[in-house]
Amino acid sequence: MRRSFFYNGFYRTFISSANDYCFLLILNIYILSFDDNYIINNIASYLTLVLLIVYFLLLYFGLSILK
């Protein structure tokens, strides 16, 4: 019983923070711009793609732990 309680709390924390990260990444993907003249915008666009890949990997491994 104690182990299921731990996983339940872990799952809630993981999903609530995942929701915030997903919303942030979706907003950044909406404004992706790789051919912009400003280097900061280009770096932000590449960083968004990298973080999206990391997000999906963490989501996959986090949910595989809970199985």
N, C-alpha and C positions, 0 to 999 in steps of 0.2 A: 504494500500500500504506500509506503513511504517513497519508493522509487517512482511510482506513477505520479505522485504529487510533485516531485522534482521535475519530471519531464513536462508536466502540465504547466508549471510556472515558467520553465525554459521556453516552451512553445509560445506562450503568451508574450513574453518579452521579445522573442525573436520576431514574431509576426507584427507586433506593434511598431518596433523600430524598422522592420522591413517595409512597412507601409509608408513611413516617412521618407525613407531612402528611395523607394520606387517613385513616389510623387516628385521628388526633387530631380531624379534622373529623367523622368518623362518631360518635365519642364525644360531641362537642358537639351534634351534630344530635339525638342520642338524648335529650338533656335540654333541648331548646329550650323556652323558656317566654316568650311575648310578653305575657302578662297577669299577670306577677308584680309584687308590690308594690315590690320592690327594683329600683332603677334600674340597678344594676350588672348584674343578671341580664338585664335587657332589652337593655342595650348589648352584652353578650356574645352574646346570641342574634342580634342584627342583624349584629354583626361576624362571627359564624360564617357567616351566609348570604353576606355580601360576600366573605369569604375562600374560600368554596366556589366562588363564581362565578369569582374570580380564579384559583383552582386549576385549574378546568376550562379556562379560557382559556389558561393557561400550558401545560397538558398538550397542548392542541390545537396551539398554535403550536410547542411544543418538538418534538412528534412530526412536525409538518409540515416542520420543518427537516431532520429525519433522513431524510425520503423521498428 
